Amino acid sequence: MLIPVRCFTCGNLIADKFDDYQTKLKAGEDPEKVLNELQINRYCCRRMLLTTVETIQQVIPFYESIQKRKQEVQSELD
């Protein structure tokens, strides 16, 4: 997962709080309360956690297709 280490705007460290944030959200807690508990008060830092998307699941199919094509080309060369 590609989690920003620091807030792009103010530079506060936010990556260390991401796991706690995700587990509490999956438990069904309110995002506003979770961010308050984690002491993320600036709206720029809140934005970083609220808008982070897990992109690795979107990238994996492309990587797999590249590897498959690479194997096909290698077999044609042999």
N, C-alpha and C positions, 0 to 999 in steps of 0.2 A: 504494500500500500504506500502511496506517495503522500505523506502527511508533511505539510510545511513545518519546519522546525521552529521558525519564528514568524511572528506576524509581519506581513509585508509592509504595513504602514508604520507601526510604532516600534517593532523589533522585540517585543516581549516574547519570551519562550512559551510556546503553546503545545509542542509535540508531547511533552511529558504528561499532559492532562488529557490527551486524546483517548487513551484506553479507558480511563475512568469514565469519561464522557460517554463513550460508546456502550459500555456495560450498563450504565445507569439508564440510558435511553432504551436499550433492549429490555430492561426490566420494567419499562412502562412509565418511567418518571417524566415529569414535565421538563422540557429543554430549558426553559427560563430558570427554573429552580436549580437544575443541575449546574448551569453556568454560574449562578450566584454562589452555590456551594463550593465550586472550584475556584472562586474569587476571580472570575474573568469578568471584569467590569466595563472595560472599554468596548465600544461597539465595533471597532475594527478587529479586535481579537475574537469577539463573539462571531463576527462574520466569517472569520477563518475556520472556526470549528463547525459552524452551521452549514457552510457551503462546501466542505471537503467531501469529495466523491471518491469512492473506491474504484480506481481506474484499472487496476491490475486485471480484473475479470474481463474487461473490454479489450485489453491488449493481448492476452494469452492466445486467443484464436489466430491472430495475425502472426504471432511468433511460431505457433504450430504449423501454419501453412507455409511459412518461409522455410522451416526445417524440412517439411515434406518435399517442397520443391527442390531444395538443396540436395536431398537424397536422390530425387529423380534425375537431376542433372548429373550427379556423380555416377549413377548407375549407367547413364547413357555414355559417359566418357570412358567407362571401363569396358 
